[in-house]
Amino acid sequence: MQRINLYAHLRQKESFPLSLDRIILIYGIFLFLLFINSFYEVWNKNKLSRQLSAETFVIEKTQSKINALLNKYPSLNQTDLKKSLQQLQEDMQAKANAINLLSQNAIFSNYMTALANTAVPNVWLSTITISVPDNQLHLQGYGTSASQIQLYLNQLNHQPVFKKIVFDLEEIKQSSLEDKLLFGFNIKTKNL
């Protein structure tokens, strides 16, 4: 009987795959990596200790500034702080209320400015009544002619603050003063 080796074309395994040269090479690489790792740890520790000392210096400097401020300004009682805060809030509320009151009447000044800008020769006002609660403006005055009064009414209508307001010329009365003919008028609005 003849034996045929079907595995002849395959290499036979070595009995011990690692030679002494390979073991020394692997050991050397391991020692080199161990050396790099320990060098990195020493370097990182040194870096962190320098950062720690810098941060400690900053903390000490800040602490000394805080101590100087505490010596300059003694600490306040918590109830004093609350009372002061409440007083400031009340002052702010009072100022806000005052500003609200003033700003509500800002339109009043715009009306007065517009009335001053509508000056027409030989027409003058004797009474100006601005009623915010009633939302009305009432003008009484005199003119030397009805056409001058109508011109005054037209001037009022051309003022920007009065653009959305309808003026109602209620009456024109003819009267005389020291032998001069005068016309009295009443102008009212319904919506300011």
DOTORTI-365583 format. One record per residue (C-alpha): residue in one letter; x, y, z; residue number from 1. Coordinates in steps of 0.2 Angstrom, whole numbers, plus 5000, padded with zeros to 4 digits. Last residue first. Example, Ala and Ser with C-alpha at 12.3 -4.5 7.8 and 13.67 -1.06 7.14 Angstrom:
2
+------+------+------+------+-------+
! tise !    X !    Y !    Z ! lumfi !
+------+------+------+------+-------+
!    S ! 5068 ! 4995 ! 5036 !     2 !
!    A ! 5062 ! 4978 ! 5039 !     1 !
+------+------+------+------+-------+
***
This chain:
192
+------+------+------+------+-------+
! tise !    X !    Y !    Z ! lumfi !
+------+------+------+------+-------+
!    L ! 4697 ! 5564 ! 5101 !   192 !
!    N ! 4679 ! 5560 ! 5097 !   191 !
!    K ! 4663 ! 5571 ! 5098 !   190 !
!    T ! 4671 ! 5587 ! 5093 !   189 !
!    K ! 4664 ! 5605 ! 5096 !   188 !
!    I ! 4666 ! 5622 ! 5089 !   187 !
!    N ! 4656 ! 5637 ! 5096 !   186 !
!    F ! 4657 ! 5654 ! 5087 !   185 !
!    G ! 4655 ! 5672 ! 5091 !   184 !
!    F ! 4654 ! 5684 ! 5076 !   183 !
!    L ! 4659 ! 5702 ! 5079 !   182 !
!    L ! 4654 ! 5719 ! 5071 !   181 !
!    K ! 4663 ! 5734 ! 5079 !   180 !
!    D ! 4653 ! 5748 ! 5087 !   179 !
!    E ! 4662 ! 5745 ! 5104 !   178 !
!    L ! 4658 ! 5727 ! 5103 !   177 !
!    S ! 4645 ! 5720 ! 5092 !   176 !
!    S ! 4636 ! 5703 ! 5091 !   175 !
!    Q ! 4633 ! 5690 ! 5077 !   174 !
!    K ! 4631 ! 5673 ! 5083 !   173 !
!    I ! 4639 ! 5658 ! 5074 !   172 !
!    E ! 4633 ! 5641 ! 5079 !   171 !
!    E ! 4638 ! 5623 ! 5081 !   170 !
!    L ! 4653 ! 5622 ! 5070 !   169 !
!    D ! 4656 ! 5603 ! 5072 !   168 !
!    F ! 4674 ! 5597 ! 5070 !   167 !
!    V ! 4677 ! 5579 ! 5065 !   166 !
!    I ! 4693 ! 5571 ! 5072 !   165 !
!    K ! 4703 ! 5559 ! 5062 !   164 !
!    K ! 4715 ! 5571 ! 5055 !   163 !
!    F ! 4716 ! 5582 ! 5070 !   162 !
!    V ! 4734 ! 5578 ! 5075 !   161 !
!    P ! 4739 ! 5581 ! 5057 !   160 !
!    Q ! 4732 ! 5599 ! 5057 !   159 !
!    H ! 4722 ! 5602 ! 5040 !   158 !
!    N ! 4705 ! 5601 ! 5049 !   157 !
!    L ! 4710 ! 5615 ! 5061 !   156 !
!    Q ! 4715 ! 5626 ! 5046 !   155 !
!    N ! 4698 ! 5623 ! 5038 !   154 !
!    L ! 4689 ! 5628 ! 5054 !   153 !
!    Y ! 4700 ! 5644 ! 5055 !   152 !
!    L ! 4695 ! 5648 ! 5036 !   151 !
!    Q ! 4677 ! 5646 ! 5041 !   150 !
!    I ! 4679 ! 5658 ! 5056 !   149 !
!    Q ! 4688 ! 5670 ! 5044 !   148 !
!    S ! 4673 ! 5668 ! 5031 !   147 !
!    A ! 4661 ! 5672 ! 5046 !   146 !
!    S ! 4669 ! 5689 ! 5048 !   145 !
!    T ! 4677 ! 5698 ! 5063 !   144 !
!    G ! 4680 ! 5683 ! 5073 !   143 !
!    Y ! 4676 ! 5677 ! 5090 !   142 !
!    G ! 4679 ! 5662 ! 5101 !   141 !
!    Q ! 4673 ! 5646 ! 5109 !   140 !
!    L ! 4682 ! 5629 ! 5107 !   139 !
!    H ! 4676 ! 5612 ! 5114 !   138 !
!    L ! 4686 ! 5596 ! 5113 !   137 !
!    Q ! 4678 ! 5580 ! 5118 !   136 !
!    N ! 4683 ! 5563 ! 5124 !   135 !
!    D ! 4671 ! 5564 ! 5139 !   134 !
!    P ! 4685 ! 5558 ! 5151 !   133 !
!    V ! 4698 ! 5567 ! 5141 !   132 !
!    S ! 4689 ! 5584 ! 5141 !   131 !
!    I ! 4698 ! 5598 ! 5132 !   130 !
!    T ! 4690 ! 5615 ! 5134 !   129 !
!    I ! 4697 ! 5630 ! 5126 !   128 !
!    T ! 4688 ! 5647 ! 5129 !   127 !
!    S ! 4690 ! 5664 ! 5121 !   126 !
!    L ! 4698 ! 5659 ! 5105 !   125 !
!    W ! 4703 ! 5672 ! 5092 !   124 !
!    V ! 4700 ! 5676 ! 5074 !   123 !
!    N ! 4705 ! 5692 ! 5066 !   122 !
!    P ! 4720 ! 5684 ! 5057 !   121 !
!    V ! 4720 ! 5665 ! 5057 !   120 !
!    A ! 4731 ! 5655 ! 5070 !   119 !
!    T ! 4730 ! 5637 ! 5066 !   118 !
!    N ! 4748 ! 5633 ! 5073 !   117 !
!    A ! 4743 ! 5637 ! 5091 !   116 !
!    L ! 4728 ! 5625 ! 5090 !   115 !
!    A ! 4740 ! 5611 ! 5084 !   114 !
!    T ! 4752 ! 5615 ! 5098 !   113 !
!    M ! 4738 ! 5614 ! 5111 !   112 !
!    Y ! 4732 ! 5597 ! 5103 !   111 !
!    N ! 4749 ! 5590 ! 5104 !   110 !
!    S ! 4750 ! 5596 ! 5122 !   109 !
!    F ! 4734 ! 5586 ! 5126 !   108 !
!    I ! 4741 ! 5571 ! 5117 !   107 !
!    A ! 4755 ! 5570 ! 5129 !   106 !
!    N ! 4742 ! 5569 ! 5143 !   105 !
!    Q ! 4742 ! 5550 ! 5144 !   104 !
!    S ! 4761 ! 5551 ! 5144 !   103 !
!    L ! 4761 ! 5561 ! 5159 !   102 !
!    L ! 4750 ! 5550 ! 5169 !   101 !
!    N ! 4760 ! 5534 ! 5163 !   100 !
!    I ! 4776 ! 5543 ! 5168 !    99 !
!    A ! 4770 ! 5546 ! 5185 !    98 !
!    N ! 4764 ! 5528 ! 5187 !    97 !
!    A ! 4781 ! 5522 ! 5181 !    96 !
!    K ! 4789 ! 5534 ! 5194 !    95 !
!    A ! 4778 ! 5527 ! 5208 !    94 !
!    Q ! 4782 ! 5509 ! 5203 !    93 !
!    M ! 4801 ! 5512 ! 5202 !    92 !
!    D ! 4800 ! 5520 ! 5220 !    91 !
!    E ! 4790 ! 5505 ! 5226 !    90 !
!    Q ! 4803 ! 5493 ! 5218 !    89 !
!    L ! 4817 ! 5503 ! 5226 !    88 !
!    Q ! 4809 ! 5502 ! 5243 !    87 !
!    Q ! 4806 ! 5484 ! 5242 !    86 !
!    L ! 4824 ! 5481 ! 5237 !    85 !
!    S ! 4830 ! 5491 ! 5252 !    84 !
!    K ! 4818 ! 5482 ! 5264 !    83 !
!    K ! 4825 ! 5465 ! 5257 !    82 !
!    L ! 4843 ! 5471 ! 5259 !    81 !
!    D ! 4840 ! 5477 ! 5276 !    80 !
!    T ! 4832 ! 5460 ! 5280 !    79 !
!    Q ! 4847 ! 5451 ! 5274 !    78 !
!    N ! 4859 ! 5461 ! 5285 !    77 !
!    L ! 4872 ! 5470 ! 5276 !    76 !
!    S ! 4891 ! 5465 ! 5275 !    75 !
!    P ! 4903 ! 5479 ! 5278 !    74 !
!    Y ! 4909 ! 5489 ! 5263 !    73 !
!    K ! 4927 ! 5493 ! 5263 !    72 !
!    N ! 4932 ! 5478 ! 5273 !    71 !
!    L ! 4921 ! 5467 ! 5262 !    70 !
!    L ! 4928 ! 5475 ! 5247 !    69 !
!    A ! 4946 ! 5471 ! 5253 !    68 !
!    N ! 4942 ! 5453 ! 5257 !    67 !
!    I ! 4934 ! 5451 ! 5240 !    66 !
!    K ! 4950 ! 5458 ! 5232 !    65 !
!    S ! 4961 ! 5446 ! 5242 !    64 !
!    Q ! 4949 ! 5432 ! 5237 !    63 !
!    T ! 4951 ! 5436 ! 5219 !    62 !
!    K ! 4970 ! 5436 ! 5220 !    61 !
!    E ! 4970 ! 5420 ! 5230 !    60 !
!    I ! 4959 ! 5412 ! 5217 !    59 !
!    V ! 4970 ! 5418 ! 5202 !    58 !
!    F ! 4985 ! 5411 ! 5211 !    57 !
!    T ! 4976 ! 5395 ! 5214 !    56 !
!    E ! 4972 ! 5394 ! 5195 !    55 !
!    A ! 4990 ! 5397 ! 5190 !    54 !
!    S ! 4996 ! 5384 ! 5203 !    53 !
!    L ! 4983 ! 5371 ! 5196 !    52 !
!    Q ! 4988 ! 5375 ! 5178 !    51 !
!    R ! 5006 ! 5372 ! 5182 !    50 !
!    S ! 5001 ! 5355 ! 5192 !    49 !
!    L ! 4991 ! 5350 ! 5177 !    48 !
!    K ! 5006 ! 5353 ! 5165 !    47 !
!    N ! 5017 ! 5343 ! 5176 !    46 !
!    K ! 5005 ! 5329 ! 5178 !    45 !
!    N ! 5003 ! 5329 ! 5159 !    44 !
!    W ! 5022 ! 5328 ! 5156 !    43 !
!    V ! 5024 ! 5314 ! 5169 !    42 !
!    E ! 5010 ! 5304 ! 5162 !    41 !
!    Y ! 5016 ! 5307 ! 5144 !    40 !
!    F ! 5034 ! 5301 ! 5149 !    39 !
!    S ! 5026 ! 5285 ! 5158 !    38 !
!    N ! 5016 ! 5281 ! 5142 !    37 !
!    I ! 5032 ! 5284 ! 5130 !    36 !
!    F ! 5042 ! 5273 ! 5142 !    35 !
!    L ! 5029 ! 5259 ! 5142 !    34 !
!    L ! 5028 ! 5260 ! 5123 !    33 !
!    F ! 5047 ! 5258 ! 5122 !    32 !
!    L ! 5046 ! 5244 ! 5134 !    31 !
!    F ! 5033 ! 5235 ! 5124 !    30 !
!    I ! 5042 ! 5238 ! 5108 !    29 !
!    G ! 5058 ! 5231 ! 5115 !    28 !
!    Y ! 5048 ! 5215 ! 5122 !    27 !
!    I ! 5041 ! 5212 ! 5105 !    26 !
!    L ! 5059 ! 5214 ! 5097 !    25 !
!    I ! 5066 ! 5202 ! 5110 !    24 !
!    I ! 5053 ! 5189 ! 5107 !    23 !
!    R ! 5055 ! 5190 ! 5088 !    22 !
!    D ! 5074 ! 5188 ! 5090 !    21 !
!    L ! 5071 ! 5173 ! 5101 !    20 !
!    S ! 5060 ! 5164 ! 5089 !    19 !
!    L ! 5042 ! 5163 ! 5090 !    18 !
!    P ! 5033 ! 5150 ! 5080 !    17 !
!    F ! 5039 ! 5135 ! 5090 !    16 !
!    S ! 5036 ! 5118 ! 5081 !    15 !
!    E ! 5035 ! 5126 ! 5065 !    14 !
!    K ! 5020 ! 5121 ! 5055 !    13 !
!    Q ! 5022 ! 5112 ! 5039 !    12 !
!    R ! 5020 ! 5121 ! 5023 !    11 !
!    L ! 5005 ! 5115 ! 5012 !    10 !
!    H ! 5009 ! 5106 ! 4996 !     9 !
!    A ! 5012 ! 5090 ! 5004 !     8 !
!    Y ! 4994 ! 5090 ! 5012 !     7 !
!    L ! 4987 ! 5076 ! 5001 !     6 !
!    N ! 5000 ! 5064 ! 5007 !     5 !
!    I ! 4998 ! 5048 ! 4997 !     4 !
!    R ! 5003 ! 5032 ! 5005 !     3 !
!    Q ! 5006 ! 5017 ! 4995 !     2 !
!    M ! 5000 ! 5000 ! 5000 !     1 !
+------+------+------+------+-------+
***
